[in-house]
Amino acid sequence: MSTVSGMYEETPLQKRDGKLTVRMAVGLAAPHTFAASVCPALFGILYCVYRHFPIRIYEAVMLFAACVLMQASVNTINDYMDFISGADSAEDNVEKSDSILVFSDLAPWRALALGCSFLAIALLIGSYFVIRRGPAPLVIGVIGATVVVLYSAGPLPVSHLPVGELVSGFTMGGLIPLGITAAVTGEIHPEVLIYSIPFMVGIGLIMMTNNTCDIEKDLRAGRMTLPDTIGRPHSVRLYRSLVLVWIVSIFLYALSLHPLAGAFGALMLIPGYLFAFRYLMQSPLIPQTRIAQMKGILKANLTGSAICLVILAAVAVTGRL
């Protein structure tokens, strides 16, 4: 890589031979996005406590690690595919720490190998629960692993289609808690998906934030995401409507646990709206402010998830007492 007249110049693909460092590996894994896996994983673990499912501490740690590794795999493979396809470049509104392949001479195949390694370790952890609990966690694991691969790879990646927001929200926000309960009990508990709706909506909005900001770039790259299909004005209106749906779903989630939890959730949502959600209702979702908007949706996910987790933990503890 070099600098010409103060502008960044990318290293040609055929000349890339840089080795992977720990710092690059962390950057490709993108820990700042782990809210999309950490929060649903914590919810799944707390849900097991709430339902009195026999979850052991070491099993909770293993399941948590597997979920984070799956997220790291998605991030790394997605960065690899976007770079190879030319969707990411130094001219885009991205942070250097979030675009390792763009702002380094790292050999792309090393990034792909890292992403596959993250996925392999997660599947290895999952195999422990398959051996102990039977086929239920295997079914969820196979679906999750397939989505991870198809999300960024294949002839027509899911992330390039108008269903990307739906798939990412369902997979991370719904399949993670569903997989955790299946791994703990050996059975599939579909009702957990109802309780997971706030997580699914919030995670889907992360992708919608990114895709709406990147409409012009994605169209140049030949993508056809939901915002690409309906345009920015309609995307912004839909986005703000979904933020309201998200807030209402958090309240209904709390209310479904206990009437007092519903009242507590309503009280927590007031500062939560002022702290995080209000920004989303005012966001223009344009490329120039993409970085700030991505930070805003991540903050909102942490806020909404924290409300859900605190309420569930309180109900679970008081129920046991």
N, C-alpha and C positions, 0 to 999 in steps of 0.2 A: 504494500500500500504506500501511497505517496501523497504529497500535497502540492497542488499547482495553483498559484495565485490565491492561496487561502482556501481553496475548495478541495473537498475530499475526492480522491480518485481510487476506485476499486481495483484490487488486484485481479487480473484476468483469470478466469476460471481454470484454464489449462496450466497456469503457473502456480496455482495454489498447492503448497506442500507443508503448510504450518502444522505443528503438532498441537494436540489438545492439552490445555493446561487446566488446573483446578478452577481457576477464575473463569475460564471459558465454559467449562462444564456447568458451573453454577449459573452463568448467564444464560446458557441454552435451556437449562431447567426452569429458569424464570421463577424464583421463589416468591416474588411479589404477586404472582397470580395464583398462588396456592390456596387462596380463599375458596376457589371453586371446587377443591377437593377436601381441604381440611374441614371446612364447616359442615358439609354433608356427612363426612366421616364421623365427626364428633356427634352430630345429630344421630346417626345410626347407632353409635355406641350408647349414647344416653337413652335412646329409644329402647334398647335392650334392657337397660336398668329400669326404665319406666314400666316395661311389660314383664319384669321379673324373669327375663331370659337369662340362663346361666352363663354369663360372659366372664371370663377370667381376665385378670389384668394383662398378662403376657399376650393373650389373644387379642385384646383391644389394641395393644401396641403393634402387633404384627399386622392387623387389619388397617390400622391408621397408616403404617408405613407403606403398605401395598397401594393404598389410595393415592398417597402423595407421589409414589413412583409412577403410577399410571398417568397422573397429571404432568409430571416431568417428561414422560415419554411423549405425550401429546404435544407439549410445547416444543420439544426438540425436533421431532419429526416434522411438525408443521413449519418450523423455521427452515429446515432443510428443503422441504418441498417448495416453499415460497421463494427461497433463494435460487434454487435450480430452475424454477419456472420463470424467473425474472420479475416476480410480483413485488419483491422487496428490493429497494435500492437506497443509496445514500441521499437521494433527493427527497425521500419520503419523510414525513413528520414523525420520526421515531427517535428514541434515545439510544445512544451508542451501547449502553449496557444491556439493552433489550434486543439488539440486532448484531449478535456476535459474528455471524457469517458475512454480514455486509461490511462491518468495520474491522476486519482482520484478514489475515491470509490463511486462515484455518482451512485445511483440506475438507471439502464437504462430506466425503465418505466417513470421516471420523465423527462428524456430528450425527450422521445416520446410525453409525455403530453404537454411539452413546445412547441414542433414543431407543434402539432395539434392546440394549442392555438393561435400561430402566424397565422396559416392558417385560423382559425375561425374568428379572428378579421379582417383579410383582406377581407374575404367573407362578413362579416357584413358591412364593409365600402362599398363594391361593391353593396350590396343590396340597399343602398340609391340611387345609380345612376340607378339601374334597376327600382325602383319605380318611379323615376323622368323622366327617358328617355326611358323606354320601354325595349324590349327583346334584342336589339343589344349588350349592354354591358354584358348581362347575357350569351349570346352565347360564347363570348370571355372569360368570367370569368370561365365558366364551363370547357372549353377546358384547360385553364391555370391550374385550380385546379386539373383536372384529370392528367395532365402531372406532376404536383408537386408530387402527390401520386405515380403514376406509375414510376417516375424517380428513386425512391429508393426502393419502396415496391413492393409487388406482387410476384408471383412465378418466374417471369423473369423480373427484373428491367431494365428499359431503359438504365440506366447508365452502365449496364453490357454488352450492345450490341454494335455492330459496328456503330449504328446510334446515339449514345449518343451525339457526338459533334454536329451533325445536329439538333437534337431535342432541346438541350440546347440553341444553338445559335438562332434558330427560335423562341423558346418560350420566352426567355428573351429579345433578341434584336428586334424581330418582333412583338410578341403578346402584349408586354407591350405598345409600341406606338399605335398599332392598338386598344387595349382595351381603352386607354386613349381618343383617338379621338371618339370612339364609346360611351364612357360614357359622353362626353361633348355634342355631337351632336345627339345621339340617332340613328346614322347610321354607317354602316361599310364602311370605306374608304380604300379599298385594295391598293390604290396607295402609302399609307404610308409605305408599305412593301418595295417598291423600294428604297425609301429614307433611309430605315433602314438597308440596306445591310452592310454598314461599321460596325454597331453595332452587327449584326448577325455573321459576320466573326470573329470579335474580341472576342466575347464571346465564340464562338465555339472553338477558339484557346486556351482559358483558360483551357477548359476540355481536349483538345488534349495535352497540355503541361503536365498536371497532369497524363493523361493516358499513355503517352509515357515514362515518368519517372518511372511509376509504372508497366511496362510490366511484370516483373518477379513476383512481388507481386500479381498482378491481375490473372496471370495464375495459381498461387498456390491456389488462392481463387476460381478458376473455372469461372472467367469472360472471356468474349470474346469481348473486345473493339476493335475499329478500329486498334489501334497500336498493340494489341495482334494478330490480324488477319494478318497484313501485315509485322510485324517485325519492329525493331528499324531503320535499315538503310533506308527502304522505308518510314517510318513515318517521319524521319528527313527531307528527301527530299520533301515530301508532305507538311510538316509543313512550310518549308522555301518558298515554292511556294505559299502557302496560305498567308504568310506574305506579299509577293509582291502583291498578289491579293487584300489584305486588303488596302495597301497603294494606289493602283490605284483606288479602290472603293471610298476612301476618296476624292481623286481629282475629280473623276467623279460626286460625290455627290455635291461638292462645285460648279462645273461647271454647273450642272443642275439648281442650284438656280439662278446664274447670271454669266455672263462672267467674271466680275471683281472679283466675289467671287472665281471663279476657279483659277484666277491668284494669289489671296491672299492665297488660299489653297495650291497651289504649293509652294509658298514661306514659308508657315508655316511647310510644310512637310520636308523641308530640315533640320532645327534644330530638328524637331521631329524624323527624322530618326537617327540622330547622338545621340540624347538623349535617345531614347528607342528602336526603331525598329532594329537598327544595332545589338544590343545585341541578339535579337531573331534569326537573320540570322547566328549567330556564336554559338548558344546554342547547346550542344551535347545531351540534353534531357536524362540524365542518373540519376540514383537514388542518387548518391553521391552529386549532386549539385541541387537536387530537390527544396529545399527551395529558393535558389537564383533564380532559373528559374521561379518559381511561382511568386516571387516578380517582376521579369522582365516582365512577360506577363501582370501582373496587372498594372504596370507602363505604359506599352505600350497601354493598354486599356484606361487608364486615359488620356494619351497624345492624342491618336487618337480621343477619344470622345470629349476632350476639343476643338480640332480643329473644329470638326463638330458643336459643340454647339455654339462656338464663331461666326462662320460664319453664322449659321442660325439666331442667335440673331441679328447680324448686319444687315442681309438682312430684317428680320422682322421689326426692328426698322426703318430702312431707308425707307422701304415700307410704313409704317404708316405715316412717316413724309412727 
